[in-house]
Amino acid sequence: MRWNGTGKVRVPPIKCQGIKTKLVPFIARSIRWQGEGRWIEPFLGSGVVAFNLKPRRALLADINPHIIRFYQAIQRNEITPQVVREFLTEEGRRLVREGEAHYYAIRERFNREQNPLDFLFLNRAGFNGLVRFNRQGELNVPFCRKPERFSPAYISKIVNQVRWVYQLLQTHEWEFRVAHWEQTLSEATPSDFAYLDPPYEGRHADYYNQWDTEDTHHLLEILKRLQCGYALSMWLENPYRQNMIVYYLSQSHVVKVYEHFYHVGAEEKNRNWIREALIIHPDFACMEDTLVSPCSVQAAQGSLF
Ligand SMILES: C[S@@+](CC[C@H](N)C(=O)[O-])C[C@H]1O[C@@H](n2cnc3c(N)ncnc32)[C@H](O)[C@@H]1O
């Protein structure tokens, strides 16, 4: 895939669980696809992968309607950088004046009216940058407890992120759709390429991220019959557990591994590693540049596969 290797990965305006910002260069370098058909992403999330890879044509879908409606509103020019600046400046001022009551008033309004600008506000002022919905499909993330959240610098940062996506949407043939992944994949044709990043299994904390072993098996069944090339992201292992399904898939796919670290709390001793796998249809795996820094990944690859 096209990636100049030196450019910085840019971050979209909407954050979500499992966002793949760190993995974008790794994903781009691992895939061999000429870009003739459509880039299909049935689990779009934040959009960070597609937006950085910039395929000419794409079908970008997610079951979460709020994410998709936000990008559709940019596409229709209803949300522009200027609109975002004015909205966040006004609501940010009220947040300073009224404190967390204003966050919860916007949350209530969003759950009633589902306005994409309210979604952006909540997404950027919620605790830990989480997007989480309860069983009724209502956003239930608590306030980050920073009434000064929307400083001029923070607003400009978000406006620039919106401008970036806004400009991309002017020049690329991208369709955004609210859809179940199976529906999205049913439209794939041989010249397309699908990048799949389903939710982690068994974390039922979020209404739009329900995913269990049965879903994984069903997805793998559909992939066997898929008309186009594909790459599937899955966690491989952490210090405590291994995802055995990746080992099984390595018999029929090219599996590339990326290791990174995350912190639980601020202390250095709580720094943990996690290895992520990219499981690629063998005809679409880039065989050069198979190893990705840091070097420990090489050891992991050598010993595992
Ligand atoms: C791990 S996240 C994707 C993250 C994304 N690659 C990124 O970097 O931001 C998984 C996404 O799958 C979506 N999702 C969950 N179940 C789905 C389903 N049945 N069909 C389509 N999308 C689904 C969730 O709403 C979530 O946005």
The ligand as an ORCA input file, in Angstrom:
! r2SCAN-3c Opt
* xyz 0 1
  C     -11.373     -2.255     16.917
  S     -12.553     -1.098     16.346
  C     -11.881     -0.559     14.820
  C     -10.769      0.416     15.038
  C     -10.275      1.079     13.780
  N      -9.525      0.168     12.947
  C      -9.408      2.283     14.152
  O      -8.185      2.213     13.959
  O      -9.944      3.262     14.643
  C     -13.903     -2.087     15.896
  C     -15.064     -1.349     15.244
  O     -15.991     -2.341     14.789
  C     -17.294     -1.820     14.915
  N     -18.217     -2.965     14.933
  C     -18.508     -3.792     15.961
  N     -19.376     -4.740     15.589
  C     -19.629     -4.530     14.268
  C     -20.438     -5.182     13.315
  N     -21.185     -6.249     13.645
  N     -20.437     -4.727     12.044
  C     -19.706     -3.622     11.712
  N     -18.932     -2.944     12.585
  C     -18.887     -3.397     13.847
  C     -17.268     -1.003     16.195
  O     -18.279     -0.031     16.194
  C     -15.846     -0.410     16.161
  O     -15.865      0.873     15.611
*
